Amino acid sequence: MAFCKYCGEKIENNAKFCSSCGKAIEPNEKDTNQKTREEKMKKNKCPNCGEIMDAFEVKCPSCGFEIRDIDAAESIRNLSKITQEIENTRENANPIISMFTDGLVVGKTDSKIVSVIQNTPIPNTVEDIVEFMIIASSNINPAAYANLGVTSYGVASQGEKAKSRAWESKLNQAYNKAKLSFKDEEQFEQIQRIYDETHDKIRQAQKESKKAYSHIMRSSLFMLVLMFAFLIILAVVLSIRDEKMIDNGAICPSYSSREFKGMQYEDVTNILEKDGFTNIVTKGSKGTIMDGLDSGEVIKVTIDGTYCTKGSYEEPDAPVLIEYKK
């Protein structure tokens, strides 16, 4: 029996118009409507024994027949093909730029692949679930879970991390579905093994990452201790040197070259003479427009060829050069 697509009333065999609403019956419409209703009925009816099943059931409670989700099975077969087609659209970026961006953001191509993975339906039969879990497991990179260091699985970019986590989510969904529906079946052992081996690799990568991070931290701490010890030794050596220089009559300039800059060179000469320097030479220079100095103002002061430093110990007869603007 067919039904009118406009009003829903029954259509008599060979009828050209609906007896209720008067609409014309298109050719093959009766057959199409009949098939549609039969297909809907099959979704809640076991094709093997005819037992009426709930819509969510994947196994007939009477005969044990598994209801195979054709759409889900087809999605599994096409999944690798679709993801590869998306991967082929990836643009070859500058390797130097990629070296930085891959570790910071998830690219457009990887985002599309993640979306495809997330929207892939979980199959119903135990055989399809096994196949799906094998695909998911093979696409999970354990390095994606190593956030603290390098592991034996290498290093994962942000895109690889996003894809691996999407696959792991699907793997967990498939496992939970199988655990609920097929826990007592023989093939569930294979499902359990795939699940356990995948998560063992993830835990191993996390363990290696933490170990590598711990090693880096210990090495960094050791280097800091060495640097601190070097600075202490250097300070002691300089202190001993300064004491010896003081004992030998060494003196310190009152100002640095930067502080002398802009002062009149005669004043600078007097200051350095009061500090005890005896070998002072002045030199006029054209300078530059950018220095902003007037005639007679000091450009720089050097002692023994290096810039004058306040507090540094120098010999009284060390050569002092005062350079000023003409």
ZAFILO-900284 format. One record per residue (C-alpha): x, y, z; residue number from 1. Coordinates in Angstrom, 1 decimal, decimal comma. Layout:
<sites>
+--------+--------+--------+-----+
:      X :      Y :      Z :   n :
+--------+--------+--------+-----+
:      X :      Y :      Z : NUM :
...
+--------+--------+--------+-----+
</sites>
This chain:
<sites>
+--------+--------+--------+-----+
:      X :      Y :      Z :   n :
+--------+--------+--------+-----+
:    0,0 :    0,0 :    0,0 :   1 :
:    1,2 :    3,5 :   -1,0 :   2 :
:    0,5 :    6,8 :    0,6 :   3 :
:    0,0 :   10,3 :   -0,8 :   4 :
:    3,0 :   12,6 :   -0,2 :   5 :
:    0,7 :   15,6 :    0,2 :   6 :
:   -1,9 :   14,5 :    2,7 :   7 :
:   -0,7 :   11,1 :    3,8 :   8 :
:   -3,8 :    9,2 :    2,9 :   9 :
:   -3,7 :    5,7 :    1,3 :  10 :
:   -3,5 :    5,5 :   -2,5 :  11 :
:   -5,4 :    2,8 :   -4,2 :  12 :
:   -3,6 :    0,6 :   -6,8 :  13 :
:   -3,5 :    2,1 :  -10,3 :  14 :
:   -5,0 :    5,4 :   -9,0 :  15 :
:   -3,9 :    8,5 :  -10,9 :  16 :
:   -5,2 :   11,0 :   -8,3 :  17 :
:   -5,5 :   11,0 :   -4,6 :  18 :
:   -9,1 :   10,4 :   -3,5 :  19 :
:   -8,6 :   12,7 :   -0,5 :  20 :
:   -6,8 :   15,8 :   -1,7 :  21 :
:   -7,1 :   15,4 :   -5,4 :  22 :
:   -3,4 :   15,8 :   -6,1 :  23 :
:   -2,0 :   13,9 :   -9,2 :  24 :
:    0,0 :   10,8 :   -8,5 :  25 :
:    3,4 :   11,0 :  -10,2 :  26 :
:    4,8 :    7,9 :  -11,9 :  27 :
:    6,6 :    5,5 :   -9,6 :  28 :
:    5,6 :    7,7 :   -6,6 :  29 :
:    3,6 :    4,8 :   -5,1 :  30 :
:    6,6 :    2,5 :   -5,4 :  31 :
:    8,9 :    5,1 :   -3,9 :  32 :
:    6,7 :    5,8 :   -1,0 :  33 :
:    6,2 :    2,2 :   -0,3 :  34 :
:   10,0 :    1,6 :   -0,3 :  35 :
:   10,6 :    4,5 :    2,0 :  36 :
:    8,1 :    3,2 :    4,5 :  37 :
:    9,6 :   -0,3 :    4,3 :  38 :
:   13,1 :    1,0 :    4,8 :  39 :
:   11,9 :    2,8 :    7,9 :  40 :
:   10,3 :   -0,4 :    9,2 :  41 :
:   13,5 :   -2,3 :    8,6 :  42 :
:   15,4 :   -0,1 :   11,0 :  43 :
:   13,4 :   -1,4 :   13,9 :  44 :
:   13,0 :   -5,0 :   12,6 :  45 :
:   15,6 :   -7,8 :   12,6 :  46 :
:   16,2 :   -8,7 :    9,0 :  47 :
:   17,1 :  -12,3 :   10,0 :  48 :
:   14,2 :  -13,4 :   12,3 :  49 :
:   11,7 :  -10,4 :   12,1 :  50 :
:   12,0 :   -9,6 :   15,8 :  51 :
:   11,0 :   -5,9 :   16,6 :  52 :
:   14,0 :   -4,1 :   18,0 :  53 :
:   14,6 :   -0,8 :   19,7 :  54 :
:   16,2 :    1,8 :   17,4 :  55 :
:   19,4 :    1,9 :   19,5 :  56 :
:   19,9 :   -1,9 :   19,6 :  57 :
:   22,8 :   -3,2 :   17,4 :  58 :
:   22,1 :   -6,9 :   18,1 :  59 :
:   18,9 :   -8,8 :   17,8 :  60 :
:   17,9 :  -10,1 :   21,3 :  61 :
:   16,2 :  -13,2 :   19,8 :  62 :
:   18,6 :  -14,6 :   17,2 :  63 :
:   21,8 :  -12,6 :   17,9 :  64 :
:   22,0 :  -11,1 :   14,4 :  65 :
:   24,2 :   -8,0 :   14,3 :  66 :
:   22,7 :   -4,9 :   12,5 :  67 :
:   25,4 :   -3,6 :   10,3 :  68 :
:   25,4 :    0,2 :    9,9 :  69 :
:   26,1 :    0,6 :    6,2 :  70 :
:   26,7 :    4,3 :    6,4 :  71 :
:   29,2 :    3,9 :    9,3 :  72 :
:   31,0 :    1,0 :    7,5 :  73 :
:   31,2 :    3,1 :    4,3 :  74 :
:   32,6 :    6,0 :    6,4 :  75 :
:   35,4 :    3,8 :    7,6 :  76 :
:   36,4 :    2,8 :    4,1 :  77 :
:   36,3 :    6,4 :    2,9 :  78 :
:   38,0 :    8,0 :    5,9 :  79 :
:   41,6 :    7,4 :    4,9 :  80 :
:   40,8 :    8,6 :    1,3 :  81 :
:   39,1 :   11,8 :    2,5 :  82 :
:   41,8 :   12,7 :    4,9 :  83 :
:   44,5 :   12,1 :    2,3 :  84 :
:   42,6 :   14,3 :   -0,2 :  85 :
:   42,5 :   17,1 :    2,4 :  86 :
:   46,2 :   16,5 :    3,1 :  87 :
:   47,0 :   16,9 :   -0,6 :  88 :
:   45,6 :   20,5 :   -0,4 :  89 :
:   48,2 :   21,5 :    2,2 :  90 :
:   50,3 :   24,4 :    1,0 :  91 :
:   54,0 :   24,1 :    1,3 :  92 :
:   55,0 :   26,9 :    3,7 :  93 :
:   58,4 :   28,3 :    4,2 :  94 :
:   60,3 :   25,7 :    6,3 :  95 :
:   61,8 :   28,4 :    8,6 :  96 :
:   58,4 :   29,9 :    9,2 :  97 :
:   56,8 :   26,4 :    9,7 :  98 :
:   59,5 :   25,6 :   12,3 :  99 :
:   58,0 :   28,3 :   14,5 : 100 :
:   54,3 :   28,2 :   13,6 : 101 :
:   53,9 :   24,4 :   13,8 : 102 :
:   54,6 :   24,5 :   17,4 : 103 :
:   52,2 :   27,3 :   18,1 : 104 :
:   49,0 :   26,9 :   16,1 : 105 :
:   46,8 :   24,3 :   14,3 : 106 :
:   46,7 :   25,0 :   10,6 : 107 :
:   43,6 :   25,1 :    8,4 : 108 :
:   44,4 :   21,7 :    6,7 : 109 :
:   44,8 :   20,0 :   10,1 : 110 :
:   41,6 :   21,6 :   11,4 : 111 :
:   39,7 :   20,2 :    8,4 : 112 :
:   41,1 :   16,7 :    9,1 : 113 :
:   40,2 :   17,0 :   12,8 : 114 :
:   36,6 :   18,0 :   11,8 : 115 :
:   36,3 :   14,9 :    9,5 : 116 :
:   37,6 :   12,6 :   12,3 : 117 :
:   35,2 :   14,1 :   14,9 : 118 :
:   32,2 :   13,7 :   12,6 : 119 :
:   33,0 :   10,1 :   11,6 : 120 :
:   30,3 :    7,8 :   13,0 : 121 :
:   31,2 :    4,8 :   15,3 : 122 :
:   30,2 :    1,5 :   13,6 : 123 :
:   27,8 :   -1,0 :   15,1 : 124 :
:   29,2 :   -4,4 :   14,4 : 125 :
:   32,2 :   -5,9 :   16,3 : 126 :
:   34,1 :   -6,4 :   13,0 : 127 :
:   33,7 :   -2,8 :   12,0 : 128 :
:   34,6 :   -1,6 :   15,4 : 129 :
:   37,9 :   -3,6 :   15,3 : 130 :
:   38,7 :   -2,2 :   11,9 : 131 :
:   37,9 :    1,3 :   13,1 : 132 :
:   40,0 :    1,0 :   16,2 : 133 :
:   43,0 :   -0,3 :   14,2 : 134 :
:   42,8 :    2,8 :   11,9 : 135 :
:   42,4 :    5,1 :   14,9 : 136 :
:   45,3 :    3,5 :   16,8 : 137 :
:   47,6 :    3,7 :   13,8 : 138 :
:   46,9 :    7,5 :   13,5 : 139 :
:   47,7 :    8,3 :   17,1 : 140 :
:   51,2 :    9,7 :   17,6 : 141 :
:   52,2 :    9,2 :   21,2 : 142 :
:   54,5 :   12,2 :   20,9 : 143 :
:   51,4 :   14,4 :   20,9 : 144 :
:   51,0 :   13,7 :   24,6 : 145 :
:   54,6 :   14,6 :   25,5 : 146 :
:   54,3 :   18,2 :   26,5 : 147 :
:   57,4 :   18,5 :   28,6 : 148 :
:   60,2 :   17,1 :   26,4 : 149 :
:   61,4 :   14,9 :   23,5 : 150 :
:   60,5 :   11,2 :   23,5 : 151 :
:   61,5 :    8,2 :   21,5 : 152 :
:   58,4 :    8,9 :   19,4 : 153 :
:   59,8 :   12,2 :   18,2 : 154 :
:   58,2 :   15,6 :   18,5 : 155 :
:   54,6 :   16,4 :   17,4 : 156 :
:   53,4 :   19,7 :   16,0 : 157 :
:   50,2 :   21,3 :   17,2 : 158 :
:   48,5 :   19,9 :   14,1 : 159 :
:   49,6 :   16,4 :   14,9 : 160 :
:   48,6 :   16,9 :   18,5 : 161 :
:   45,1 :   18,0 :   17,5 : 162 :
:   44,7 :   15,0 :   15,1 : 163 :
:   46,0 :   12,5 :   17,6 : 164 :
:   43,7 :   13,7 :   20,3 : 165 :
:   40,7 :   13,5 :   17,9 : 166 :
:   41,6 :   10,0 :   17,0 : 167 :
:   42,1 :    9,0 :   20,6 : 168 :
:   38,6 :   10,4 :   21,4 : 169 :
:   37,1 :    8,2 :   18,6 : 170 :
:   39,1 :    5,2 :   19,8 : 171 :
:   37,7 :    5,7 :   23,3 : 172 :
:   34,2 :    6,0 :   22,0 : 173 :
:   34,5 :    2,8 :   19,9 : 174 :
:   35,9 :    1,0 :   22,9 : 175 :
:   33,2 :    2,1 :   25,2 : 176 :
:   30,5 :    1,1 :   22,7 : 177 :
:   32,1 :   -2,3 :   22,2 : 178 :
:   32,4 :   -2,8 :   26,0 : 179 :
:   28,7 :   -2,1 :   26,3 : 180 :
:   27,5 :   -4,3 :   23,4 : 181 :
:   30,2 :   -7,0 :   22,9 : 182 :
:   32,0 :   -7,5 :   26,2 : 183 :
:   31,3 :  -11,2 :   26,3 : 184 :
:   32,3 :  -11,9 :   22,7 : 185 :
:   35,6 :  -13,5 :   21,7 : 186 :
:   36,6 :  -10,5 :   19,4 : 187 :
:   36,4 :   -8,1 :   22,4 : 188 :
:   39,8 :   -9,4 :   23,5 : 189 :
:   41,3 :   -7,9 :   20,3 : 190 :
:   39,4 :   -4,7 :   20,9 : 191 :
:   40,8 :   -4,6 :   24,5 : 192 :
:   44,3 :   -5,3 :   23,3 : 193 :
:   44,2 :   -2,5 :   20,7 : 194 :
:   42,9 :   -0,1 :   23,4 : 195 :
:   45,5 :   -1,1 :   26,0 : 196 :
:   48,5 :   -1,1 :   23,6 : 197 :
:   47,6 :    2,4 :   22,4 : 198 :
:   47,2 :    3,9 :   25,8 : 199 :
:   50,4 :    2,1 :   27,0 : 200 :
:   52,3 :    3,9 :   24,2 : 201 :
:   50,7 :    7,2 :   25,3 : 202 :
:   51,7 :    6,6 :   28,9 : 203 :
:   55,2 :    5,6 :   27,8 : 204 :
:   55,6 :    8,9 :   25,9 : 205 :
:   54,4 :   10,9 :   28,9 : 206 :
:   56,8 :    9,1 :   31,1 : 207 :
:   59,8 :    9,7 :   28,8 : 208 :
:   58,8 :   13,3 :   28,5 : 209 :
:   58,8 :   13,9 :   32,2 : 210 :
:   62,1 :   12,1 :   32,5 : 211 :
:   63,6 :   14,3 :   29,8 : 212 :
:   62,2 :   17,4 :   31,4 : 213 :
:   63,6 :   16,3 :   34,8 : 214 :
:   67,1 :   15,8 :   33,2 : 215 :
:   66,9 :   19,3 :   31,6 : 216 :
:   66,0 :   20,9 :   34,9 : 217 :
:   68,9 :   19,1 :   36,7 : 218 :
:   71,3 :   20,2 :   34,0 : 219 :
:   70,0 :   23,8 :   34,1 : 220 :
:   70,4 :   23,8 :   37,9 : 221 :
:   73,9 :   22,5 :   37,7 : 222 :
:   74,8 :   25,2 :   35,1 : 223 :
:   73,4 :   27,9 :   37,4 : 224 :
:   75,4 :   26,6 :   40,3 : 225 :
:   78,6 :   26,6 :   38,2 : 226 :
:   77,8 :   30,2 :   37,0 : 227 :
:   77,2 :   31,4 :   40,5 : 228 :
:   80,4 :   29,8 :   41,7 : 229 :
:   82,3 :   31,4 :   38,8 : 230 :
:   80,9 :   34,9 :   39,7 : 231 :
:   81,9 :   34,4 :   43,4 : 232 :
:   85,5 :   33,4 :   42,4 : 233 :
:   85,7 :   36,3 :   39,9 : 234 :
:   84,5 :   38,8 :   42,6 : 235 :
:   87,2 :   37,5 :   45,0 : 236 :
:   89,9 :   37,7 :   42,4 : 237 :
:   89,0 :   41,3 :   41,5 : 238 :
:   88,8 :   42,2 :   45,1 : 239 :
:   92,3 :   40,9 :   45,7 : 240 :
:   93,6 :   42,7 :   42,6 : 241 :
:   92,1 :   46,0 :   43,8 : 242 :
:   93,6 :   45,6 :   47,2 : 243 :
:   97,0 :   45,0 :   45,7 : 244 :
:   96,6 :   48,0 :   43,4 : 245 :
:   95,6 :   50,2 :   46,3 : 246 :
:   98,7 :   49,0 :   48,2 : 247 :
:  100,7 :   50,0 :   45,1 : 248 :
:   99,1 :   53,5 :   45,0 : 249 :
:   96,4 :   52,9 :   42,5 : 250 :
:   93,6 :   55,6 :   42,3 : 251 :
:   90,0 :   55,8 :   41,1 : 252 :
:   88,4 :   58,4 :   38,8 : 253 :
:   85,5 :   60,3 :   40,4 : 254 :
:   83,3 :   60,2 :   37,3 : 255 :
:   82,8 :   57,9 :   34,3 : 256 :
:   83,3 :   58,9 :   30,7 : 257 :
:   79,5 :   59,2 :   30,3 : 258 :
:   79,3 :   61,6 :   33,3 : 259 :
:   82,2 :   63,7 :   32,0 : 260 :
:   80,5 :   64,1 :   28,6 : 261 :
:   79,2 :   67,7 :   28,1 : 262 :
:   81,4 :   69,2 :   30,8 : 263 :
:   84,1 :   71,8 :   29,9 : 264 :
:   87,4 :   70,0 :   29,3 : 265 :
:   89,3 :   72,3 :   31,6 : 266 :
:   87,0 :   71,3 :   34,5 : 267 :
:   87,4 :   67,6 :   33,7 : 268 :
:   91,2 :   68,1 :   33,6 : 269 :
:   91,1 :   69,7 :   37,1 : 270 :
:   88,9 :   66,8 :   38,5 : 271 :
:   91,2 :   64,1 :   37,2 : 272 :
:   94,3 :   65,9 :   38,5 : 273 :
:   92,6 :   66,1 :   41,9 : 274 :
:   92,0 :   62,3 :   41,6 : 275 :
:   95,7 :   61,9 :   41,3 : 276 :
:   96,2 :   61,3 :   37,5 : 277 :
:   99,5 :   62,8 :   36,3 : 278 :
:   99,6 :   61,9 :   32,6 : 279 :
:   96,6 :   63,8 :   31,1 : 280 :
:   96,3 :   64,8 :   27,4 : 281 :
:   93,6 :   66,9 :   25,9 : 282 :
:   92,6 :   66,7 :   22,2 : 283 :
:   90,2 :   68,9 :   20,2 : 284 :
:   87,8 :   67,2 :   17,7 : 285 :
:   85,2 :   68,3 :   15,2 : 286 :
:   82,6 :   65,9 :   16,7 : 287 :
:   79,2 :   65,6 :   14,9 : 288 :
:   76,0 :   67,5 :   14,6 : 289 :
:   74,2 :   64,8 :   16,4 : 290 :
:   76,2 :   64,9 :   19,6 : 291 :
:   74,6 :   68,2 :   20,6 : 292 :
:   77,8 :   69,6 :   22,2 : 293 :
:   79,1 :   73,1 :   22,2 : 294 :
:   82,7 :   74,1 :   21,7 : 295 :
:   85,0 :   73,1 :   24,6 : 296 :
:   82,6 :   70,4 :   25,9 : 297 :
:   83,9 :   66,9 :   26,5 : 298 :
:   83,1 :   64,1 :   24,0 : 299 :
:   84,7 :   61,2 :   25,9 : 300 :
:   87,4 :   60,4 :   28,3 : 301 :
:   89,7 :   57,3 :   28,1 : 302 :
:   92,3 :   55,9 :   30,4 : 303 :
:   94,9 :   53,6 :   28,9 : 304 :
:   92,8 :   53,3 :   25,7 : 305 :
:   89,5 :   52,3 :   27,4 : 306 :
:   86,5 :   54,4 :   28,5 : 307 :
:   86,9 :   55,9 :   31,9 : 308 :
:   85,0 :   53,9 :   34,5 : 309 :
:   84,0 :   55,3 :   37,9 : 310 :
:   85,4 :   53,2 :   40,7 : 311 :
:   87,9 :   51,3 :   38,6 : 312 :
:   91,5 :   51,3 :   39,9 : 313 :
:   94,2 :   52,8 :   37,7 : 314 :
:   97,8 :   53,6 :   38,0 : 315 :
:   98,4 :   57,4 :   38,6 : 316 :
:  100,6 :   57,7 :   35,5 : 317 :
:   98,2 :   55,8 :   33,3 : 318 :
:   97,7 :   57,8 :   30,0 : 319 :
:   94,5 :   59,8 :   30,2 : 320 :
:   92,9 :   61,3 :   27,0 : 321 :
:   90,2 :   64,0 :   27,2 : 322 :
:   88,6 :   64,5 :   23,8 : 323 :
:   86,5 :   67,6 :   23,4 : 324 :
:   84,6 :   69,5 :   20,7 : 325 :
:   86,5 :   72,3 :   19,0 : 326 :
+--------+--------+--------+-----+
</sites>
